[in-house]
Amino acid sequence: MKNKYPVGSIVYAKVNPGLRLAVRRYVKRVYYCTNLAHPLEKELVYFERELMDDRAAAGC
C-alpha cells in the first residue's frame, strides 16, 4: 500500500484543521508530522484517515 501524502507535503489534522503540518516521515502506515508553527515541539503522529490535504481543509 502506498502512502497518500509524500514526505514534505502540507497536511491538516481533521480534529484541528487550523494546525498546519508537514509530513516528515512515513513508516508502517503512520505519518510523523512537524507542526509548522512550532517546529521545535515534539512530532505529531497520525494515521492517513486522520489527515486531510489543502483542498479538503479549505472546505472546512
Beta strands, then each sheet from edge to edge (+ up, - down):
strand 1: 10-13
strand 2: 16-27
strand 3: 30-35
strand 4: 44-47
strand 5: 51-52
sheet 1: 4+ 3- 2+ 1- 5+
end
